[in-house]
């Protein structure tokens, strides 16, 4: 049996980093624990609005 967790929020990263770096590191974390992630990510401004 599996459990499911839904994540909603914003992660603040340094200006010189980007979404690709963040998602790569996030997926490494998920896979390290033998978990799975289904979904997506996108870069937004400080108000959470699309850029």
ABEGO torsion letter per residue (X at the ends): XBBBBBBBEBBBBBAABBAAAAAAAAAAAAAAAGBBBBEBBBBBBAAGBBX
